[in-house]
């Protein structure tokens, strides 16, 4: 099971890689400029977060090509989530209330990404921007200050979380990545 982590500059990329590896996936960290041909046989991909200001048109290497050409599940974290939304016509803007630290998450719709998790739990957020419109996506989870904390595409295997499942302060973070690995096996 090959699930590379595409590096967009997050300080926690190594944690994503470690969790995936510990879950039995063959994972590696790859720069976001990695040629598509080197990722074409992936069973899934994680687009990490980073300091990219997606709402201001920040470049994200070859991430658009990965979204356009890969049929496997793709999970975007923080800026990766924002990039996925913007790529498919959504809107990313500065958050009315930026979130830094522990945030109470409410699961709005059952989905494989949150399988086996409670309706409410604490996650770690670290963002100035947020998705404010996500055409073609289903809302999966929100916080009191951010509606689009997690989503999935209506037709394609594309998922995103604004929060960071890889950070130890996120409850059930490893389970979320485990659920993503299961989605990659389907």
Buried (B, 14 or more C-beta within 10 A) or exposed (E): BBBBBBBBBBEBBBBBBBBBBEBEBEBEBBEBEBEEEEBEEBBBBBBBBBEBBBBEEBEBBBBBEBBEEBEBBBBBBBBBBBBBBBBBEBBBBEBEEBBEEBBEBEBBEEBBBBEEBEEEBBBBBBBEBBBBBBEBBEBBBBBEBBBBBBBBBEEBBBBBBBBBBBBEBBBBBBBBBBBBBBBBEE
